[in-house]
Amino acid sequence: MHLALYRSERPERLDEIIGQKHIVKILRNQIREGTPSQTYLFTGTRGTGKTTTARILAKAVNCIGTDDPNEMPCGHCENCRAIAEGNYIDVVELDAASNNKVEDIRAIVDHVQYPPTLGRYKVYIIDEVHMLTAAAQNAFLKTLEEPPSYAIFILATTNPEEIRQTIKSRCMTLNFKRVSEDDLVSGMRRICGRKGVSVDDEALAVLARKADGSVRDALSLLEQCLYLDDHVTADLVLESIGSAGGDFFRALTEDVVQGDLAGAFEQIDRMIRSGKDAKQLLLDWLEHYRNLMIAHYVEHPEELLSCSEENAARIRAQALEVGSKRIAEGVTLLSEYVNRARQALNSRILLETAAVRLAEGIRQTYPVQGGSGKPARAPQLQKPQRSAALTTRMTAKPEASVKTTPDAPSRDEAKRAALAALKQAAHHDSDTDEFDYIVDSEEDREPTPTEIGEAQPLFDPPAAPREGTEDRHIGETEGYGDLDELWAQITREMGRRTMSFASLIGNHSRLIDYTNDELTVLIKKNKLSFAEKMKDEITEVARSICGEQTFVSFQGGSIVDLPPRGETTHDEDDRKTERIRREDVDADELAGDLEKMFHVEVTMK
């Protein structure tokens, strides 16, 4: 019966293990001194030798073929052969991925009570132990804490973070690292020598890079390539794994650097038609840019790139031509597209788009300011000021009901009329029972944002207080109305970036002070943690509005903790009018403000 290469070439002795020298040294010393641990936890990524090492350890503690501890396991005695074939009664393997219930663990707990039949130790190998249910892990705790002297438990997992800490604390944890490319190449070369197969070192280097530190993956790829030809070359390996050679990526990079997109598209089309996978091409193109980055800074990069001197010279020549800046941009852009390709239905489009982006260069979102070297801040369109010619005619008495005219063309015009009434009422002499206002013609309407032509400042600085009015500033320069407007500006901008900002923070906070470039925000205590996580982004928005020296601090509390505002003054009415005046205020909110401030009933249609 044919066995896969990764099974037929499985190491049988400690000195045959590929990589993991630190673990081999620990286990060899324990075997020499006769003091193996009773509970091990082997952790590491797939294919790094966890189960193989566990079996070798089981052979070593039960080997009867030699008395020299340095030679254990011998791999030839009766016990070693039985363990290798899976017929040894005192070595039990359990796949916790499919046997993860309490009953499976209790069977082991019951079985461990009996001493070994053939060897010195009973060895229990539990693979993917993190798949055990919580109840099964609990049932295992007592046995792991006080195992019989003849029992050894070896737990293997690829996700140690999912194992309960009470189990980890009872184990000697050995971390299996990804195997280095040099060790993989050396191990595959040794296997090819035993098999009598001729393979180029460059081909083995390609396989080692593709395996990404996994011995099992490397041997599976090697077996696939052994059937291609009597002599395996790098080109045959690339063809087998669906990748393209270095010449293709050098030519493709040359095209995008020169801006020849037609040539780049033709090369991509040729590779796709030949059966290459677009996702793999993206990944290998990223690898090529990584090689360019190394070759740009290393004069002799042959060892770092695992390639011949000739190929290293070609890569270095192109790296010097492209330049470090565009290489770094290419690495960043291709990394982004590799991540997108994992979820994409048509990876070819992403590959072609990446070529376009690389050919055009990564552009700044906004033009660079003259002499500063920094990109200019994105212009933001401010809501327009209302027309000075807007007036209104109205007759009203206190406690009277104010209603919009039935033939009002729109809700916006009704809102503008009510706003004018609010402003007129705020400055109206209380001894006068009536006042008039008129809505001007269409020529005097408020201009639309597209008619303004130039963006207004993000935040209007507060006007100086009138003489004779009470100063209600919390900080040194800002008052309640101004602070409310400033925080509203920041909240709106944050809402554009994070949709949940208003519900998490904006509706539960208030700006209470703005002194010496420090914005102090009062936030409900149960929302303070959310604000701290977004502090950097809030500060960035605040600086875009108030200046680069601005910083933000938070204060936990309740909105009712604010000091009293005192009696309403004309200045505060002006600020209230200015806040409500802006277009983002809803008409229903406007009606509520009218009723509250002037004791009139307002109906908006």
Buried (B, 14 or more C-beta within 10 A) or exposed (E): EEEEBBEEBBBBBBEBBBBBEEBBEBBBEBBEEEEBBBBBBBBBBEBBBBBBBBBBBBBBBBBBBEEEBEBBBBBEBEBBBBBBEEEBEBBBBBBBEEBBBBEBBBBBBEEBEEEBEBBBBBBBBBBBBBBBBEEBBBBBEEBBEEBBEBBBBBBBBBEBEEBBEEBBEBBBBBEBBBBEBEBBBBBBEEBBEEBEBEBBBBBBBBBBBBBBBBBBBBBBBBBBBBEEEEEBBBBBBBBBBBBBBBEBBBBBBBBBBEEBBEBBBEBBEEBBEEEBBBBBBBBBBBBBBBBBBBBBEBEEBBEEBBBBEEBBBBBBEBBEBBEEEBBBBBBEBBBBBBEBBEEBEEBBEBBBEBBEBBBEBEEEEEEEEEEEEEEEEEEBEBEBEBBEEBBBEBEBEEEEEBEBEEEBEEEEBBBBBBBBBBBBBBEBEEEEEEBEBEBEEEEEBBEEEEEBEEEBEBBBEBEEBEEEEEEBBBBEEBBBBBBBBBBBBBBBBBBEEBEEBBEBBBEBBBBBBBEEEEBBBBBBEEBBEBBEEBBEBBBBBBBBBBEEEBEBEBBBBEEEEEEEEEEEBEBBBBBBBBBBBBEEBEBEEBBEBBEEBBEBEBEBE
